[in-house]
Amino acid sequence: MKTDFRGINTREVALIEGSAGWGEFSPFVEYDENESIPWLISAIEGATQPRAKATRKYIDINATLPAVDTRAEVENILSWYPGATTVKIKVGSGAEQDLTRIKYVNEILPHASLRLDVNGSWNVEEALEFIYGFYDSFDEDLLQYIEQPCATIEELRDLKAACMVPVKIAGDEVIRKAEDPFDLDLEDAVDVLILKAAPLGGIERSLALTAHYRLPVVVSSALESAVGIGHGIRLAGALPSLDFACGLATGQLLASDIANIPIEGGKMRVADVTPSEASMIEFEASAERTQWWQDRVRNTWSAGADEIIGEMGWHW
Ligand SMILES: [Mg+2]
């Protein structure tokens, strides 16, 4: 990674080649086999299943700004996303630092729409206080939504009921960490659904979730390599409607990647991504680490991925 993001500075991934191309299995290393199941389903889908039909040629992307504190860092990171007119800002590290980071973004890109991602770290009172502070300092039209201000659906609902200013709430962890993401009561709690192909079990399941909840969606990454991002791009390409920029440009946070996905004018093209052989050799893991990942695939498979894939009726 070029910069620390969610506490990590190295991203490990396993790539699987199958009859349809490449799939990526990259649950964060601390995830157990149960939490890794949807990631494996998504990887197998990418490697073996026919490509979803694309309904658009290009997708808009947003800039993703980690919780950095100086204006120079903010300016540098924003320059990695040429043409982006939406910025997702990590907040939750302290109201003063957060508002300063937002102020820098607003100075550097005064017309950019802002998304704030809290990763569920506020309680309802903290969220309200922050939102009112934001509206005191910035134009309300700047704020597209707040992503997961509080951890639970109940808190999100309480927040929406208590909030005296208009604000949209996006749900990320509530859905991707749910035991059954299809069985949630999101009414009056979530306005926008964050879709991440890998933790939701792939494109087919993400499209089914979209149809199930009938909410506007934002396709975002789980900080994958270019192969996993490619799967996210295919999901974004296949959605019947897509009103928001996608958080799929996080490859810009990597110091190097296994394929180059160009960003031009704030957009990415909907196209298949093939990893470069040279970079796969360059970034090959040690024999010991490879063994660890192979064991992880086996354990995740037998922890329940096998049954779900059986139900999906996939063959390869
Ligand atoms: Mg998030």
Residues whose N, C-alpha, C, O or C-beta is under 5 A from the ligand:
A	BS01	MG	D117 E147 D172
